[in-house]
Amino acid sequence: MIPVITNAAFDELVAPLRGELHAHCYRMLGSIHDADDALQDALLDAWRGFATLENRSSFRAWLYKIATHASLAVIAKRPKRISTSDYGPAATGTDLAASLLEPLWIEPYPDDPQMQYEQRESIELAFIAALQFLPATQRAVLLLRDVLGFSAEETARLLETTVASITSALQRGRAQVADRIPARSQQATLRELGEPAERALVAAYVDAWGRGDVDAILSMLSRDAKFTMPPIPTWFVGHESLARFFTERIFATGWRLVPMRANGQLAFACYQGPDFRLGALQLVTLRDRAIVELTGFLDPAIHRRFLLAER
């Protein structure tokens, strides 16, 4: 049996896995702040129970078991996270409803340049949103099996159930997620677009916002493009609705956009005039070469987590 470990020694042992464990909690919960809470609880439980770990080679799987159960405990206490477009119908005018603290909205996740292609796919906004519609255990099974690569037997041990239950949950989870995510991931779309075309798209988009050129922006959007602004529940869809909202509301002031990445996707820090203070973190979702969705996260707490400059 392994003796009690010091805080410093445990932190050093966990350090190489902390990032991927946090990403796992985020996938489970759809919130970077909930992931913070779940991971903190998980690591405290792991430190307290380290002496019971008899096989050091199973340390990673053991941590994932604890992190998964910590996430399941959070899910049991809080409403599920949703996207704005799942809350109610699109707006028909340009008036905005007041921000809502509940329901809880899906949050973005900081980009990690060290993430591999497959890992980036598993934090894309559409995938995270689809996961939140799964029952909690089904969500855990799909992530452990399809994202993290644990076998059915390992997953059954981690979730303390049977292989038959794991197999059944995985089949149902895959079918439900497939119905809710695009046919192609953002990673595949960006790879096909290529870096020169991506740079040109980003430059044109930044320029159009800087000039307040609604027609130029619309030319980059699909006809069925959506614009959402959590925690404001109001959202817009289609060129006609977007043109009216952009003209009457968005470009009543000037904007400056700074390119970045979030959730493995194109994103922008959006600064609003006249003194260009940070107003939103906007994620862009592409379909082929057109923008199909704009998600502007307005919560200052999210901006702080991304370490965005105030101006």
Sequence and secondary structure as in RCSB ss.txt:
>XXXX:A:sequence
MIPVITNAAFDELVAPLRGELHAHCYRMLGSIHDADDALQDALLDAWRGFATLENRSSFRAWLYKIATHASLAVI
AKRPKRISTSDYGPAATGTDLAASLLEPLWIEPYPDDPQMQYEQRESIELAFIAALQFLPATQRAVLLLRDVLGF
SAEETARLLETTVASITSALQRGRAQVADRIPARSQQATLRELGEPAERALVAAYVDAWGRGDVDAILSMLSRDA
KFTMPPIPTWFVGHESLARFFTERIFATGWRLVPMRANGQLAFACYQGPDFRLGALQLVTLRDRAIVELTGFLDP
AIHRRFLLAER
>XXXX:A:secstr
      HHHHHHHHHHHHHHHHHHHHHHHS HHHHHHHHHHHHHHHHHHGGG   GGGHHHHHHHHHHHHHHHHH
HHS   B GGGTS   SSS      SSS B    B  TT  HHHHHTT HHHHHHHTTS HHHHHHHIIIIIS  
 HHHHHHHHTS HHHHHHHHHHHHHHHHHHS SS HHHHHHHH HHHHHHHHHHHHHHHHHT HHHHHHHEEEEE
EEEETTEEEEEESHHHHHHHHHHTGGGS EEEEEEEETTEEEEEEEETTTTEEEEEEEEEEETTEEEEEEEE  H
HHHHHTT    
